[in-house]
Amino acid sequence: MGQLVQALNTVIINPLLVLLFAAGLAVFVFGVAEFFFKFNIRGDEHAKEDGKNHMLWGIVGMFVMASAFGIIAVIQNTVNSF
């Protein structure tokens, strides 16, 4: 059972979590760019709010993925202890 969980973690879960973490980072970076560049060029308050929202949700996404890594590690250690 422990080997199956470890194999699933290595082959499917970890790459998926890394991909989703990278997506959260991309959303955050996009929000930073949107906040600074669109706001400074056009002075558009709506672009500033959009940038803030993208940064916030990017951070939330990265936090969720980091938490998922921890939860998966706990589950894997629990299963391996049996």
C-alpha positions, 0 to 999 in steps of 0.5 A: 500500500505504501509503495502504491501511494508513493508511486502515485505521489511521484508520478501524478500528484507532485507534478500536478501540484508543481504545475498548479503552483507555477500557475499561481506564481504566473497569476501573481506575476501577471498581477504585479505587471498589470498593477504597475504597467497598466496603472502607470501608463493609463492611470486607470484605477480599474487596472490597479484593482485588477492587478491587486486581485490577481496578486491576491489570488496568485498568493492564495493559489500558491498557499493552497498548493504549499499546504497540499504538499504538506498534507500529501507528505503527512498522508504518505508518512502515515501510510508508510508507517503501517 
